[in-house]
Amino acid sequence: MKPLLVVSGIKNIEQAMEAVTIGAVAIGFVFHGEDSIHPEQAREIALSLPPFISRVGIFKDEPWYSVMELATLCSLEVLMFEGTEDEVYLGRFSQHVLKYGSEQADNFYTVMGISQWRQEMDSGRLIVRCHDVNSINKAQKVITPFGIELRTSSGEDYRKLLVGWQR
């Protein structure tokens, strides 16, 4: 079975629809760092998604109330955290919560340079983050993850990632 596809770093409706067309089950909005999306732009994209496509917010060390505000504004169903958030903080959310690990944490894995996600709250299903076509191929051959997160950034060729996924 092919892993589920999450495409994050989306900046416009056209990219989101392209990702859905090739099989994305979720669209991720990065709300921190240089690739951050403006909340109103994320809301516009989120509201244009077809039924059954999940909306994911990606955060790093944000105050709880800021995350809740964005989750409500953009109708986010899944929250991913990349910072120093602890279990108490993560337990305050009613949405599905995923936590990105660090090298010191037990839930961090690196397989041939591929950083992986692990759901902390429930099932422990593995979602692997891939930044290029090579890591997509490695992930599918080496570890058979539950899902793959394709993280695009402003400098990357977005379509190249999508083509790599389709192979």
HULIN-V601042 format. One record per run of one state. SS is the DSSP state (H for helix, E for strand, L for the rest). FROM is the first residue (numbers start at 1). TO is the last residue. If there is no record, write none. Layout:
ss:SS from:FROM to:TO
ss:SS from:FROM to:TO
This chain:
ss:L from:1 to:3
ss:E from:4 to:8
ss:L from:9 to:12
ss:H from:13 to:21
ss:L from:22 to:23
ss:E from:24 to:30
ss:L from:31 to:38
ss:H from:39 to:48
ss:L from:49 to:53
ss:E from:54 to:59
ss:L from:60 to:63
ss:H from:64 to:73
ss:L from:74 to:77
ss:E from:78 to:81
ss:L from:82 to:86
ss:H from:87 to:90
ss:L from:91 to:95
ss:E from:96 to:100
ss:L from:101 to:109
ss:E from:110 to:111
ss:L from:112 to:113
ss:E from:114 to:118
ss:L from:119 to:125
ss:E from:126 to:130
ss:L from:131 to:132
ss:H from:133 to:142
ss:L from:143 to:146
ss:E from:147 to:151
ss:L from:152 to:157
ss:H from:158 to:166
ss:L from:167 to:167
